[in-house]
Amino acid sequence: MATAHQPIAASADAPVTLDDVRAAAARIGDHIIRTPTLKSQTLSMMTGAEVWLKFENHQFTAAYKERGALNTLLLMAPEARAKGVIAASAGNHAQGLAYHGSRLGIPVTIVMPRSTPTVKVMQTESHGATVILEGETFDAANAHARLLEVERGLTFVHPFDHPHIIAGQGTVALEMLADAPAIDTLVVPIGGGGLFSGMGTAARGLRPDIELIGVQAELYPSMYARLKHVELPCEGDTLAEGIAVKQPGALTSRIVEALADDIVLVGEAHLEKAVALLLQIEKTVVEGAGAAGFAALLAQPERFAGKTVGIILCGGNIDTRLLANVLLRDLARSGRLARMRIRLQDRPGALFHVARIFDQEQVNIIDVSHQRVFTTLPAKGLVTQIECETRDQAHLDRLFAALRENGYDVTMVELA
């Protein structure tokens, strides 16, 4: 990774340059939303950095991917446009390509794994694309897309590893630095590396002294491992599915290595907290990958303290049920929602006496369940689980203390 701020964009053989990004901005500017870049006073106070947010979740398809897809479509020759394009994607790339392809009259075919949730298939079809379900994995879907590319004479549009895609994504940085020129550090999520490559090329071209930090999910540290020459597993269920890429691009790897000052990894708990805080504080819905930049500040506040940090909220396509689960888990982690096991004697009035302590402490009981059979307690023993709502962790601690002072054996049901 970069040891001095001498960007790849400055070399004569650079695959993408600042001029390419500027040309892309002029090309796509009338057809995408110029999303706002706003300072968050609350998040700034929380992290010790001056935090600026770029709301790419406000794009029509709720993700920055439209930029690179549109730039690629507009650069195609008329005969290639007439035949159409194809891509393998179950995410934001599919929707961005489908939307702008339909708008421009370019046929779009998207190959998705058979395991793709129906809602994603329907969303992509609603933008006018033809969806083909093939294979059980993304690799299988991608292989089928490359086969159809040859058989049907279609143009394959890679989600990240192409100069036109990279230049389009770089337009995000042009807008951010125009709106917030004081930004001295950009924190950018990395999956395949297209967004970082584009933004890094533009930002370093404009501001050679700017710091560029990439962020990956701990479960999928593919670019981190490649550039640091270590072997790390890439697997697991991550909230940041949009950057859960096992193999970063060859072109993007070269650019990221030249531009990145560092890449940091963030765990699932910080990703969840970032999604929850952005909704609670900024009133904006962000998917896991879109919250990765802010998650890095939460995970390593000392690293960014005192800096003026630009964060891109790169997507907002998160399943509503998953979002609800994330919010409830955040309430549990903050002590505002809790589930506890209390050992009781199986006799009349036992639950009443426990409930009276909850009343005295002004704690709201949400759910109660008894267990008499599947327990290691004696036959006359009883375990009750009580889910409750408190004001904060201190309030929950007072409830625990009160229960124990009254002789109850109580334990918390912990989150993973």
Salt bridges, closest charged atoms under 4 A:
ASP19 OD1 - ARG22 NH1 3.92
GLU56 OE2 - ARG67 NH2 2.80
GLU66 OE1 - HIS100 NE2 2.90
GLU134 OE2 - ARG114 NH2 3.82
GLU136 OE2 - ARG114 NH1 3.56
GLU149 OE1 - ARG146 NE 2.75
GLU175 OE1 - LYS54 NZ 2.53
GLU175 OE1 - ARG67 NH2 2.92
ASP179 OD2 - ARG34 NH1 2.73
ASP209 OD1 - ARG207 NE 3.82
GLU211 OE2 - ARG303 NH1 3.61
GLU211 OE1 - LYS307 NZ 2.77
GLU241 OE2 - LYS120 NZ 2.82
ASP261 OD1 - HIS5 NE2 2.99
ASP261 OD2 - ARG204 NH2 3.08
ASP262 OD1 - LYS228 NZ 3.76
ASP262 OD2 - ARG303 NH2 2.87
GLU272 OE1 - ARG329 NE 2.89
GLU272 OE1 - ARG333 NH1 2.72
ASP346 OD2 - ARG372 NE 3.06
GLU387 OE1 - ARG339 NH2 2.66
